[in-house]
Amino acid sequence: MRTLFFIIAVSCILSCNTADQPGDVIMNRYEAVELILPRNSWKVEKFIQNGNNYTSEFAGIQFHFYEPDSLRAQLKDSSTVVGSWRYQAIPGTIEQLNIDLASPLAKISGEWRILDIMNSEIKLSKSERDTLVFGYFE
């Protein structure tokens, strides 16, 4: 009987995996935003507002998303605009990226729905007429 108990106890101990800790799992693919954004510098690859293309206004601007929620944009003249960003998931509905920047970059401030995210590109939308795409700055 002791041998059987010992075998069962050893089997239970060996089957446990202590490497899996709560919080290590990304619950959905968009939560990667919090991991991907702070790793790189970003540029606006596309910005459409009310159907009008404003992409050229953001040419040469580098965006740096810092943890936990700090955002800095380096303008072409080397000045800096400071703001904030926040990832938010609304269970059962949407996931969004909230961006808050001062002038002259305030146009891209707001609550953006996350359409797609990859290591080198993040596609956002406010409506059918408002699109923002960040790409990895090389």
DSSP file (Angstrom, degrees, kcal/mol; ACC not computed):
  #  RESIDUE AA STRUCTURE BP1 BP2  ACC     N-H-->O    O-->H-N    N-H-->O    O-->H-N    TCO  KAPPA ALPHA  PHI   PSI    X-CA   Y-CA   Z-CA
    1    1 A M     >        0   0    0      0, 0.0     4,-2.4     0, 0.0     5,-0.2   0.000 360.0 360.0 360.0 -42.2    0.0    0.0    0.0
    2    2 A R  H  >  +     0   0    0      1,-0.2     4,-2.7     2,-0.2     5,-0.2   0.891 360.0  53.6 -62.5 -38.9    2.8    2.4    0.8
    3    3 A T  H  > S+     0   0    0      2,-0.2     4,-2.4     1,-0.2    -1,-0.2   0.909 108.9  48.5 -62.5 -42.9    4.5    1.7   -2.5
    4    4 A L  H  > S+     0   0    0      2,-0.2     4,-2.4     1,-0.2    -2,-0.2   0.924 112.6  48.2 -63.1 -45.5    1.2    2.5   -4.4
    5    5 A F  H  X S+     0   0    0     -4,-2.4     4,-2.5     1,-0.2    -2,-0.2   0.915 111.8  50.3 -60.6 -43.1    0.9    5.7   -2.4
    6    6 A F  H  X S+     0   0    0     -4,-2.7     4,-2.5     2,-0.2    -2,-0.2   0.907 110.3  49.2 -62.3 -43.4    4.5    6.6   -3.1
    7    7 A I  H  X S+     0   0    0     -4,-2.4     4,-2.2     2,-0.2    -1,-0.2   0.910 112.8  47.4 -63.6 -43.6    4.1    6.0   -6.8
    8    8 A I  H  X S+     0   0    0     -4,-2.4     4,-2.2     2,-0.2    -2,-0.2   0.916 113.0  48.8 -64.8 -43.4    1.0    8.1   -7.0
    9    9 A A  H  X S+     0   0    0     -4,-2.5     4,-2.2     1,-0.2    -2,-0.2   0.924 112.4  47.2 -63.3 -45.5    2.6   11.0   -5.0
   10   10 A V  H  X S+     0   0    0     -4,-2.5     4,-2.5     1,-0.2    -1,-0.2   0.897 111.3  52.3 -64.2 -40.1    5.8   11.0   -7.2
   11   11 A S  H  X S+     0   0    0     -4,-2.2     4,-1.6    -5,-0.2    -1,-0.2   0.908 110.0  48.6 -62.2 -42.6    3.6   10.9  -10.4
   12   12 A C  H  X S+     0   0    0     -4,-2.2     4,-0.7     2,-0.2    -2,-0.2   0.915 112.4  47.8 -63.8 -43.3    1.6   13.9   -9.2
   13   13 A I  H >< S+     0   0    0     -4,-2.2     3,-0.8     1,-0.2    -2,-0.2   0.917 112.7  48.0 -64.7 -44.1    4.8   15.9   -8.3
   14   14 A L  H 3< S+     0   0    0     -4,-2.5    -1,-0.2     1,-0.2    -2,-0.2   0.774 107.0  57.0 -70.1 -25.4    6.5   15.1  -11.6
   15   15 A S  H 3< S+     0   0    0     -4,-1.6    -1,-0.2    -5,-0.2     2,-0.2   0.653  86.6  97.0 -81.0 -13.6    3.4   16.1  -13.6
   16   16 A C    <<  -     0   0    0     -3,-0.8     2,-0.6    -4,-0.7    -3,-0.0  -0.548  61.1-156.8 -75.5 138.6    3.3   19.6  -12.1
   17   17 A N    >   -     0   0    0     -2,-0.2     3,-0.7     1,-0.1    -3,-0.1  -0.945  11.6-175.5-118.9 109.2    4.9   22.3  -14.2
   18   18 A T  T 3  S+     0   0    0     -2,-0.6    -1,-0.1     1,-0.2    -2,-0.0   0.520  73.1  79.4 -81.8  -4.5    6.0   25.3  -12.1
   19   19 A A  T 3  S+     0   0    0      1,-0.1     2,-0.9     2,-0.0    -1,-0.2   0.776  75.2  81.5 -73.6 -25.0    7.1   27.2  -15.2
   20   20 A D    <   +     0   0    0     -3,-0.7    -3,-0.1     3,-0.0    -1,-0.1  -0.723  63.2 173.7 -85.3 107.7    3.5   28.2  -16.0
   21   21 A Q    >   -     0   0    0     -2,-0.9     3,-2.0     1,-0.0     4,-0.3  -0.868  40.5 -94.6-112.7 146.7    2.7   31.2  -13.8
   22   22 A P  T 3  S+     0   0    0      0, 0.0    -1,-0.0     0, 0.0     0, 0.0  -0.333 112.4  32.3 -56.5 138.4   -0.5   33.3  -13.9
   23   23 A G  T 3  S+     0   0    0      2,-0.1    -3,-0.0    -3,-0.0     0, 0.0   0.257  90.7  97.2  96.8 -12.0    0.0   36.3  -16.1
   24   24 A D    <   +     0   0    0     -3,-2.0     2,-0.4     2,-0.1    -4,-0.0   0.691  67.5  82.4 -79.9 -18.2    2.4   34.6  -18.5
   25   25 A V  S    S-     0   0    0     -4,-0.3     2,-0.7     2,-0.0    -2,-0.1  -0.729  75.0-137.4 -94.7 131.6   -0.3   33.9  -21.0
   26   26 A I        -     0   0    0     -2,-0.4    -2,-0.1     1,-0.2     6,-0.1  -0.791  15.4-155.0 -82.7 117.8   -1.5   36.4  -23.5
   27   27 A M  S    S+     0   0    0     -2,-0.7     2,-0.3     1,-0.1    -1,-0.2   0.801  71.9   6.9 -70.9 -29.5   -5.2   36.0  -23.4
   28   28 A N  S >  S-     0   0    0     -3,-0.1     3,-1.0     1,-0.0     4,-0.3  -0.956  80.6-104.4-147.4 166.2   -5.8   37.3  -26.9
   29   29 A R  G >  S+     0   0    0     -2,-0.3     3,-1.0     1,-0.3     4,-0.1   0.765 112.6  58.6 -68.6 -25.3   -3.7   38.4  -29.8
   30   30 A Y  G >  S+     0   0    0      1,-0.2     3,-2.5     2,-0.2    -1,-0.3   0.723  84.2  77.3 -79.7 -19.3   -4.2   42.1  -29.3
   31   31 A E  G X  S+     0   0    0     -3,-1.0     3,-1.1     1,-0.3     4,-0.4   0.682  76.3  81.0 -61.1 -13.4   -2.8   42.2  -25.8
   32   32 A A  G X>  +     0   0    0     -3,-1.0     4,-3.1    -4,-0.3     3,-1.2   0.682  69.6  83.0 -64.0 -17.2    0.5   42.0  -27.6
   33   33 A V  H <> S+     0   0    0     -3,-2.5     4,-2.2     1,-0.3    -1,-0.2   0.911  86.9  53.5 -51.9 -45.1    0.2   45.7  -28.1
   34   34 A E  H <4 S+     0   0    0     -3,-1.1    -1,-0.3    -4,-0.2    -2,-0.2   0.729 116.2  39.3 -66.0 -21.4    1.6   46.3  -24.6
   35   35 A L  H <4 S+     0   0    0     -3,-1.2     4,-0.3    -4,-0.4    -2,-0.2   0.820 119.6  42.6 -93.2 -37.8    4.6   44.1  -25.6
   36   36 A I  H >X S+     0   0    0     -4,-3.1     3,-1.3     2,-0.1     4,-0.7   0.919 104.8  59.4 -80.0 -46.4    5.2   45.3  -29.1
   37   37 A L  G >< S+     0   0    0     -4,-2.2     3,-0.9    -5,-0.3    28,-0.6   0.894 104.3  48.9 -55.6 -47.3    4.8   49.1  -28.9
   38   38 A P  G 34 S+     0   0    0      0, 0.0    -1,-0.3     0, 0.0    -2,-0.1   0.648 101.7  66.9 -70.0 -11.2    7.5   49.8  -26.3
   39   39 A R  G <4 S+     0   0    0     -3,-1.3     2,-0.2    -4,-0.3    -2,-0.2   0.749 104.3  30.3 -79.9 -23.6   10.1   47.7  -28.2
   40   40 A N  S << S-     0   0    0     -3,-0.9    25,-0.6    -4,-0.7     2,-0.4  -0.764  75.5-108.8-131.2 169.2   10.4   49.9  -31.3
   41   41 A S  E     -A   64   0A   0     96,-0.4    96,-3.2    -2,-0.2     2,-0.3  -0.808  42.8-154.5 -93.5 146.8   10.3   53.4  -32.7
   42   42 A W  E     -AB  63 136A   0     21,-2.7    21,-3.1    -2,-0.4     2,-0.3  -0.858  14.4-163.7-126.8 157.0    7.3   53.9  -34.9
   43   43 A K  E     - B   0 135A   0     92,-2.6    92,-2.8    -2,-0.3     2,-0.8  -0.933  33.9-103.9-132.4 158.0    6.2   56.1  -37.8
   44   44 A V  E     + B   0 134A   0     14,-0.5    90,-0.2    17,-0.4     3,-0.2  -0.757  35.0 176.1 -83.3 114.4    2.8   57.0  -39.3
   45   45 A E  E    S+     0   0A   0     88,-2.9     2,-0.3    -2,-0.8    -1,-0.2   0.737  72.0   7.7 -87.3 -26.1    2.5   55.0  -42.5
   46   46 A K  E     + B   0 133A   0     87,-1.4    87,-2.7    -3,-0.1     2,-0.4  -0.943  58.3 177.2-158.0 132.2   -1.0   56.1  -43.1
   47   47 A F  E     + B   0 132A   0     -2,-0.3     7,-3.0    85,-0.2     8,-0.5  -0.901   6.7 174.6-140.5 111.8   -3.4   58.6  -41.5
   48   48 A I  E     -CB  53 131A   0     83,-2.9    83,-2.0    -2,-0.4     2,-0.4  -0.970   4.3-177.3-116.2 126.4   -6.9   59.2  -43.0
   49   49 A Q  E >  S-C   52   0A   0      3,-2.7     3,-2.3    -2,-0.5    81,-0.2  -0.989  73.6 -14.8-128.1 124.4   -9.3   61.5  -41.1
   50   50 A N  T 3  S-     0   0    0     -2,-0.4    80,-0.2     1,-0.3    -1,-0.1   0.835 129.0 -55.4  52.6  35.6  -12.8   62.1  -42.4
   51   51 A G  T 3  S+     0   0    0     78,-2.4     2,-0.4     1,-0.3    -1,-0.3   0.388 114.1 118.8  82.9  -4.2  -11.7   60.6  -45.7
   52   52 A N  E <   -C   49   0A   0     -3,-2.3    -3,-2.7    77,-0.2     2,-0.7  -0.788  64.6-126.1 -99.4 138.8   -8.8   63.0  -46.1
   53   53 A N  E     +C   48   0A   0     -2,-0.4    -5,-0.2    -5,-0.2     3,-0.1  -0.740  36.0 162.6 -88.9 115.9   -5.2   61.8  -46.3
   54   54 A Y    >   +     0   0    0     -7,-3.0     3,-1.3    -2,-0.7     4,-0.4   0.130  37.6 116.9-113.9  16.3   -3.0   63.6  -43.8
   55   55 A T  G >   +     0   0    0     -8,-0.5     3,-1.9     1,-0.3     4,-0.2   0.873  69.0  60.0 -55.0 -42.4   -0.1   61.0  -43.9
   56   56 A S  G >  S+     0   0    0      1,-0.3     3,-1.2     2,-0.2    -1,-0.3   0.769  93.0  66.5 -62.4 -25.9    2.4   63.5  -45.3
   57   57 A E  G <  S+     0   0    0     -3,-1.3    -1,-0.3     1,-0.2    -2,-0.2   0.696 104.4  46.0 -66.7 -17.4    2.0   65.8  -42.2
   58   58 A F  G X  S+     0   0    0     -3,-1.9     3,-1.7    -4,-0.4   -14,-0.5   0.287  80.3 133.9-109.3   8.4    3.6   63.0  -40.1
   59   59 A A  T <  S+     0   0    0     -3,-1.2    17,-0.2     1,-0.3     3,-0.1  -0.368  76.1  11.0 -62.2 133.3    6.5   62.2  -42.4
   60   60 A G  T 3  S+     0   0    0      1,-0.2     2,-0.5   -16,-0.1    -1,-0.3   0.459  92.8 130.4  80.8   1.4    9.8   61.9  -40.5
   61   61 A I    <   -     0   0    0     -3,-1.7     2,-0.5   -17,-0.1   -17,-0.4  -0.770  45.8-150.2 -91.8 130.3    8.2   61.9  -37.0
   62   62 A Q  E     - D   0  74A   0     12,-1.9    12,-3.0    -2,-0.5     2,-0.5  -0.866   5.8-156.8-101.9 130.0    9.4   59.1  -34.7
   63   63 A F  E     -AD  42  73A   0    -21,-3.1   -21,-2.7    -2,-0.5     2,-0.5  -0.905   5.0-167.2-107.5 131.6    7.0   57.9  -32.0
   64   64 A H  E     -AD  41  72A   0      8,-3.1     8,-2.3    -2,-0.5     2,-0.7  -0.966   4.6-160.7-122.2 114.3    8.3   56.2  -28.9
   65   65 A F  E     - D   0  71A   0    -28,-0.6     2,-0.3   -25,-0.6     6,-0.2  -0.855  16.6-169.8 -96.1 113.7    5.8   54.3  -26.7
   66   66 A Y  E  >  - D   0  70A   0      4,-3.6     4,-0.6    -2,-0.7    19,-0.2  -0.707  25.4 -74.8-104.5 155.2    7.3   53.8  -23.3
   67   67 A E  T  4 S+     0   0    0     -2,-0.3     2,-0.2     2,-0.2   -33,-0.0  -0.666 107.5  17.6 -84.2 147.3    6.0   51.7  -20.4
   68   68 A P  T  4 S-     0   0    0      0, 0.0    -1,-0.2     0, 0.0    -3,-0.0  -0.914 132.9 -51.0 -81.0 -31.2    3.8   52.0  -18.6
   69   69 A D  T  4 S+     0   0    0     -2,-0.2    16,-2.1    17,-0.1     2,-0.3   0.236  85.2 130.6-155.7  22.6    2.0   54.6  -20.7
   70   70 A S  E  <  -DE  66  84A   0     -4,-0.6    -4,-3.6    14,-0.2     2,-0.4  -0.627  32.0-168.3 -87.0 141.1    4.3   57.4  -21.7
   71   71 A L  E     -DE  65  83A   0     12,-2.1    12,-3.4    -2,-0.3     2,-0.4  -0.996   5.6-177.5-132.3 131.9    4.5   58.5  -25.4
   72   72 A R  E     -DE  64  82A   0     -8,-2.3    -8,-3.1    -2,-0.4     2,-0.5  -0.994   8.6-161.0-130.2 137.0    7.1   60.8  -27.0
   73   73 A A  E     -DE  63  81A   0      8,-2.7     8,-2.4    -2,-0.4     2,-0.7  -0.976   9.6-149.1-119.0 125.0    7.2   62.0  -30.5
   74   74 A Q  E     -DE  62  80A   0    -12,-3.0   -12,-1.9    -2,-0.5     6,-0.2  -0.835  20.5-149.5 -93.3 113.8   10.4   63.4  -32.0
   75   75 A L    >   -     0   0    0      4,-2.9     3,-1.9    -2,-0.7   -15,-0.1  -0.276  28.1-101.7 -79.5 168.5    9.5   66.0  -34.6
   76   76 A K  T 3  S+     0   0    0      1,-0.3    -1,-0.1   -17,-0.2   -16,-0.0   0.804 123.1  55.7 -60.1 -31.1   11.6   66.8  -37.7
   77   77 A D  T 3  S-     0   0    0      2,-0.1    -1,-0.3     1,-0.1     3,-0.1   0.272 121.1-108.3 -87.2  13.3   13.0   69.9  -36.1
   78   78 A S  S <  S+     0   0    0     -3,-1.9    -2,-0.1     1,-0.3     2,-0.1   0.416  78.5 130.8  74.8   1.6   14.3   67.7  -33.1
   79   79 A S        -     0   0    0     -5,-0.1    -4,-2.9     1,-0.0     2,-0.4  -0.407  50.9-130.7 -77.3 164.8   11.7   69.1  -30.7
   80   80 A T  E     -E   74   0A   0     -6,-0.2     2,-0.5    -3,-0.1    -6,-0.2  -0.943  12.0-157.7-124.1 138.4    9.6   66.6  -28.7
   81   81 A V  E     -E   73   0A   0     -8,-2.4    -8,-2.7    -2,-0.4     2,-0.4  -0.966  18.7-152.7-110.3 127.8    5.9   66.3  -28.1
   82   82 A V  E     +E   72   0A   0     -2,-0.5    20,-0.6   -10,-0.2   -10,-0.2  -0.808  30.5 134.0-104.2 140.8    5.0   64.4  -24.9
   83   83 A G  E     -EF  71 101A   0    -12,-3.4   -12,-2.1    -2,-0.4     2,-0.3  -0.741  40.4-103.8-155.1-155.7    1.8   62.4  -24.5
   84   84 A S  E     -EF  70 100A   0     16,-2.3    16,-2.7   -14,-0.3     2,-0.3  -0.954  16.5-162.6-144.7 162.9    0.4   59.2  -23.2
   85   85 A W  E     - F   0  99A   0    -16,-2.1     2,-0.3    -2,-0.3    14,-0.2  -0.977   6.0-174.7-143.5 155.5   -1.0   55.9  -24.6
   86   86 A R  E     - F   0  98A   0     12,-1.8    12,-3.3    -2,-0.3     2,-0.4  -0.951  19.2-139.3-155.6 132.2   -3.1   53.1  -23.0
   87   87 A Y  E     - F   0  97A   0     -2,-0.3     2,-0.4    10,-0.2    10,-0.2  -0.757  26.9-176.4 -87.5 136.1   -4.3   49.7  -24.2
   88   88 A Q  E     - F   0  96A   0      8,-2.9     8,-3.4    -2,-0.4     2,-0.5  -0.993  14.0-161.6-139.4 131.6   -7.8   48.9  -23.2
   89   89 A A  E     - F   0  95A   0     -2,-0.4     6,-0.2     6,-0.2    -2,-0.0  -0.947   4.2-160.6-111.5 129.1   -9.9   45.8  -23.7
   90   90 A I    >   -     0   0    0      4,-2.9     3,-2.5    -2,-0.5     4,-0.3  -0.919  34.5-116.4-106.6 106.0  -13.7   46.0  -23.4
   91   91 A P  T 3  S+     0   0    0      0, 0.0     3,-0.1     0, 0.0     4,-0.0  -0.083  91.5   3.5 -51.0 130.9  -14.7   42.3  -22.8
   92   92 A G  T 3  S+     0   0    0      1,-0.2    -3,-0.0     0, 0.0     0, 0.0   0.427 130.7  53.0  78.1  -1.3  -16.9   40.9  -25.6
   93   93 A T  S <  S-     0   0    0     -3,-2.5     2,-0.3     1,-0.3    -1,-0.2   0.454 101.8 -26.8-125.6 -91.1  -16.7   44.0  -27.8
   94   94 A I        -     0   0    0     -4,-0.3    -4,-2.9    -3,-0.1     2,-0.4  -0.817  37.0-136.1-131.8 167.5  -13.5   45.8  -28.9
   95   95 A E  E     -F   89   0A   0     -2,-0.3    19,-2.6    19,-0.3     2,-0.3  -0.980  32.5-174.8-121.2 140.0   -9.9   46.4  -28.0
   96   96 A Q  E     -FG  88 113A   0     -8,-3.4    -8,-2.9    -2,-0.4     2,-0.5  -0.931  28.4-138.8-139.7 159.7   -8.5   49.8  -28.4
   97   97 A L  E     -FG  87 112A   0     15,-2.9    15,-2.4    -2,-0.3     2,-0.6  -0.978  21.9-153.2-115.4 118.1   -5.4   52.0  -28.1
   98   98 A N  E     -FG  86 111A   0    -12,-3.3   -12,-1.8    -2,-0.5     2,-0.4  -0.828  13.7-171.6 -95.4 124.8   -6.0   55.3  -26.5
   99   99 A I  E     -FG  85 110A   0     11,-2.6    11,-3.2    -2,-0.6     2,-0.4  -0.953   8.8-175.8-119.0 133.8   -3.6   58.0  -27.7
  100  100 A D  E     +F   84   0A   0    -16,-2.7   -16,-2.3    -2,-0.4     2,-0.3  -0.932  16.1 158.1-132.7 109.8   -3.3   61.5  -26.2
  101  101 A L  E     -F   83   0A   0     -2,-0.4     8,-0.2   -18,-0.2   -18,-0.2  -0.956  32.5-125.8-130.6 149.0   -0.8   63.9  -27.8
  102  102 A A    >   -     0   0    0    -20,-0.6     3,-1.9    -2,-0.3     5,-0.1  -0.311  54.5 -36.0 -83.6 172.4   -0.6   67.7  -27.7
  103  103 A S  T 3  S+     0   0    0      1,-0.3    -1,-0.2     2,-0.3     0, 0.0  -0.386 121.3  33.0 -61.4 142.2   -0.5   70.0  -30.7
  104  104 A P  T 3  S+     0   0    0      0, 0.0    -1,-0.3     0, 0.0     3,-0.3  -0.941 131.5  38.4 -92.2  11.5    0.8   69.7  -33.5
  105  105 A L  S X  S+     0   0    0     -3,-1.9     3,-1.6     1,-0.2    -2,-0.3   0.267  79.3 110.1-105.6  11.5    0.1   66.0  -33.3
  106  106 A A  G >   +     0   0    0      1,-0.3     3,-1.8     2,-0.2    -1,-0.2   0.702  59.7  80.0 -62.1 -19.9   -3.3   66.2  -31.6
  107  107 A K  G 3  S+     0   0    0     -3,-0.3    -1,-0.3     1,-0.3    -2,-0.1   0.826  93.5  47.8 -57.6 -31.4   -5.0   65.0  -34.8
  108  108 A I  G <  S+     0   0    0     -3,-1.6    -1,-0.3   -59,-0.0    -2,-0.2   0.418  88.0 112.5 -93.6   4.3   -4.1   61.4  -34.0
  109  109 A S    <   +     0   0    0     -3,-1.8     2,-0.3    -4,-0.2    -9,-0.2  -0.424  48.7  67.5 -71.0 150.5   -5.3   61.6  -30.4
  110  110 A G  E    S-G   99   0A   0    -11,-3.2   -11,-2.6    -2,-0.1     2,-0.7  -0.807  89.1 -44.3 137.0-174.0   -8.4   59.6  -29.4
  111  111 A E  E     -G   98   0A   0     -2,-0.3     2,-0.5   -13,-0.2   -13,-0.2  -0.845  54.4-169.1 -96.5 112.6   -9.7   56.1  -28.9
  112  112 A W  E     -G   97   0A   0    -15,-2.4   -15,-2.9    -2,-0.7     2,-0.3  -0.892  18.0-133.6-107.7 127.3   -8.6   53.9  -31.8
  113  113 A R  E     -GH  96 125A   0     12,-3.0    12,-2.0    -2,-0.5     2,-0.6  -0.614  26.7-121.5 -74.8 134.8  -10.0   50.4  -32.3
  114  114 A I  E     + H   0 124A   0    -19,-2.6   -19,-0.3    -2,-0.3    10,-0.2  -0.698  35.1 172.3 -82.5 118.9   -7.3   47.9  -33.0
  115  115 A L  E     -     0   0A   0      8,-2.8     2,-0.3    -2,-0.6     9,-0.2   0.843  66.0 -12.1 -91.6 -41.8   -7.9   46.2  -36.4
  116  116 A D  E     - H   0 123A   0      7,-1.5     7,-2.6     2,-0.0     2,-0.4  -0.986  56.6-161.1-160.0 149.9   -4.6   44.3  -36.7
  117  117 A I  E     + H   0 122A   0     -2,-0.3     2,-0.3     5,-0.2     5,-0.2  -0.993  15.4 160.6-141.8 133.1   -1.3   44.0  -35.1
  118  118 A M        -     0   0    0      3,-2.8     3,-0.4    -2,-0.4    -2,-0.0  -0.840  55.1 -95.1-135.1 173.2    2.0   42.6  -36.2
  119  119 A N  S    S+     0   0    0     -2,-0.3     3,-0.1     1,-0.2    16,-0.0   0.792 125.0  31.0 -62.4 -26.7    5.6   43.1  -35.0
  120  120 A S  S    S+     0   0    0      1,-0.2    16,-2.2    16,-0.1     2,-0.3   0.429 123.2  35.9-113.6   0.0    6.2   45.7  -37.7
  121  121 A E  E     - I   0 135A   0     -3,-0.4    -3,-2.8    14,-0.2     2,-0.4  -0.983  50.3-166.4-157.6 140.6    2.7   47.3  -38.2
  122  122 A I  E     -HI 117 134A   0     12,-2.6    12,-2.5    -2,-0.3     2,-0.5  -0.987  13.5-157.5-130.1 121.7   -0.4   48.3  -36.2
  123  123 A K  E     +HI 116 133A   0     -7,-2.6    -8,-2.8    -2,-0.4    -7,-1.5  -0.868  16.5 177.8-104.2 127.9   -3.6   49.1  -37.9
  124  124 A L  E     -HI 114 132A   0      8,-3.0     8,-2.1    -2,-0.5     2,-0.3  -0.862   8.0-172.4-127.2 158.5   -6.2   51.3  -36.1
  125  125 A S  E     -HI 113 131A   0    -12,-2.0   -12,-3.0    -2,-0.3     6,-0.2  -0.992  23.0-177.7-152.1 143.9   -9.6   52.8  -36.9
  126  126 A K  E    S-     0   0A   0      4,-1.7     2,-0.3     1,-0.4     5,-0.1   0.687  82.0 -24.3-102.8 -35.6  -12.1   55.2  -35.4
  127  127 A S  E >  S- I   0 130A   0      3,-1.0     3,-0.9   -14,-0.1    -1,-0.4  -0.882  81.7 -75.4-158.3-176.0  -14.6   54.8  -38.1
  128  128 A E  T 3  S+     0   0    0     -2,-0.3     3,-0.0     1,-0.2   -77,-0.0   0.756 132.8  43.4 -63.8 -22.6  -14.9   53.9  -41.8
  129  129 A R  T 3  S+     0   0    0      1,-0.1   -78,-2.4   -79,-0.0     2,-0.5   0.419 104.7  69.9-104.3  -0.5  -13.4   57.3  -42.6
  130  130 A D  E <   + I   0 127A   0     -3,-0.9    -4,-1.7   -81,-0.2    -3,-1.0  -0.963  56.9 163.7-125.0 116.4  -10.7   57.4  -40.0
  131  131 A T  E     -BI  48 125A   0    -83,-2.0   -83,-2.9    -2,-0.5     2,-0.4  -0.990  13.4-175.0-134.0 138.8   -7.6   55.1  -40.3
  132  132 A L  E     -BI  47 124A   0     -8,-2.1    -8,-3.0    -2,-0.4     2,-0.5  -0.992   3.2-174.5-134.8 126.5   -4.2   55.2  -38.6
  133  133 A V  E     -BI  46 123A   0    -87,-2.7   -88,-2.9    -2,-0.4   -87,-1.4  -0.978   5.9-163.4-124.8 120.3   -1.4   52.8  -39.4
  134  134 A F  E     -BI  44 122A   0    -12,-2.5   -12,-2.6    -2,-0.5     2,-0.3  -0.848  10.7-169.9 -98.0 136.9    1.9   52.8  -37.4
  135  135 A G  E     -BI  43 121A   0    -92,-2.8   -92,-2.6    -2,-0.4   -14,-0.2  -0.900  35.3 -86.9-122.6 156.2    4.8   51.1  -39.0
  136  136 A Y  E     -B   42   0A   0    -16,-2.2     2,-0.6    -2,-0.3   -94,-0.3  -0.390  43.7-128.5 -59.4 129.0    8.2   50.1  -37.6
  137  137 A F              0   0    0    -96,-3.2   -96,-0.4   -74,-0.2    -1,-0.1  -0.735 360.0 360.0 -85.7 120.7   10.6   53.1  -38.0
  138  138 A E              0   0    0     -2,-0.6    -1,-0.1     0, 0.0    -2,-0.1   0.427 360.0 360.0 -99.0 360.0   13.9   52.0  -39.6
